[in-house]
C-alpha cells in the first residue's frame, strides 16, 4: 500500500487497483491486449463523508467496485481510482 498526499473530499475514496491477472487458472498466459480492468483494489485514502452519512470503508480495506467506476489518475508513477463510496459494491 502506498502513501499518497491526496485527501478525497466528502464521500469520495481513493483506491489503488489490484494488478491484472497474468495467467488463467489453467496456466495460459493472457496477452496485454486481452487483459480486463481489475475490479478489486485497496483503499488508500478516504474523505470525511457527508454530514448525515459517515463512510463505512477505511484505509487498508480491500474492496470490489464496478468495471467503469471512478476516475483514473496517475500520481508519482502510480495509478489510482477516485470514486464515490456508492460505487463500491463490497468490502472483502
Secondary structure, 3 states (H helix, E strand, C coil): CCCCCCCCCCCEEEEEECCCCCECCCCCECCHHHCCCCCEEEEEEECCCCCCCCCCCCCCCEEEECCCCCEEEEECCEEEEEEEHHHEEEEC
